[in-house]
């Protein structure tokens, strides 16, 4: 499955060629992640990773979440600092004890927070904002208190980005 035309057009607007030399993920490495954690990543997210690893979000594009978090400004727009590329494997490993196999981190948000994608159960394919301030270390079932729904799919997440005047 390939990304649809509407999604490609939106990505062409909100992304720009990045000037850094990041490590990238191959199809094989993505399969290894899925096998190791017994998850299946949404196909549109996999296609995004494989197609746009050399691009970053333009600073002036922000998304509008379905659920506001305590970090959502009054205008309702939130920022993604960057999507994880080659470091995705390490981010999943580092956050596994917190998220288990419910969600995995896919991007960095300001102030140490994360953007996550659901990979199992009620979370599957949905995009969430993880607010680390509400995390309780000794309560692994507290995950829902730290997650705020951004979009019902990766596609909807990307389409929610809007130009924002600073």
Secondary structure, DSSP 8 states (H G I E B T S, - for coil): ----HHHHHHHHHHEEE--S------HHHHHHHHHHHT----HHHHHHHHH-TTEEE-TTEEEE-SS--TT--TT-EE---EE-STTHHHHHHHHHHHHTTTEEEEEE-GGG-EEEEE-SGGGTT-EEEE-GGG--TT-GGGHHHHEEEEESSHHHHHHT-EE---
